[in-house]
Amino acid sequence: MSGGEDASGLLGAVRAWGREAIDLLLPRGCAGCDAPDETLCPSCRALFGDYRRWTLSGQGVPCFACADYRAAARAAILGWKDHDDVELDRVFAPCMADLVRASGVAGMLRAPDARVLVVPAPSSASSLRRRGRAHVRPLTDAVVAELTGEGVRVRSADALRVNGVRAKSVETRGIRGRMNRLDGRIGVSPRAGVAGATVLLVDDIVTTGATLSRCVDAIRTAGGRVAAAFALAHTPPPGLGVSGISAA
């Protein structure tokens, strides 16, 4: 094991110990509304069943989200993503599985010769170091588990890489600015096996859609086909056509 792996393992152990100590000293509240003794209370959990569907601008890829990125849903996601509230993994993973089931995408992925990959949107190396975890991984695993249960031959693949991006996406305003920021920065790992595969993308939050669009470009350049994208939440730009979908 390398020195870097040793340090990463130690950091993970310290984080876990710290979370346990905090839970003992300060009982938690709901991540969305701070209701006592709840990871995510029933009212806030229901926000993640308000499914949305839209088409990624300029790409023709259908996109699905559990919720709108606002109010209590926004607070919960930010706590999970940027403030180490990993207890929400156990809440958000089933939310994502439910979304996949409601989307009905499994029906178009069951061809005997289909090779389906579930690919998370990439994080920069600095973001991974800061969080100490690949936070989208539980969502990706939930998508794979749901599709497997529906009879799809599927596996996850960390196929995408992002290099040279210093500012966080939310710090760059406007879709044009975010597209320029990511231009040429997202690529496919040579060993990912994307060529000839059908790909489902998974992300946490979709704002302008710039990140997803660059992911689609990279997958297509590598010879894959993006069939759909899934996210916990999204913020639709003005004028974007968004429709609801019903739970299965």
Secondary structure, 3 states (H helix, E strand, C coil): CCHHHHHHHHHHHHHHHHHHHHHHHCCCECCCCCCECCCCCHHHHHHCCCCEEEECCCCCCEEEEEEECCHHHHHHHHHHHHCCCHHHHHHHHHHHHHHHHHHCHHHHCCCCCCCEEEEECCCCHHHHHHHCCCCCHHHHHHHHHHHHHCCCCEEECCCEEECCCCCCHHHCCCHHHHHHHHCCCEEECCCCCCCCCEEEEEEEEECCCHHHHHHHHHHHHCCCEEEEEEEEEECCCCCCCCEECCCC
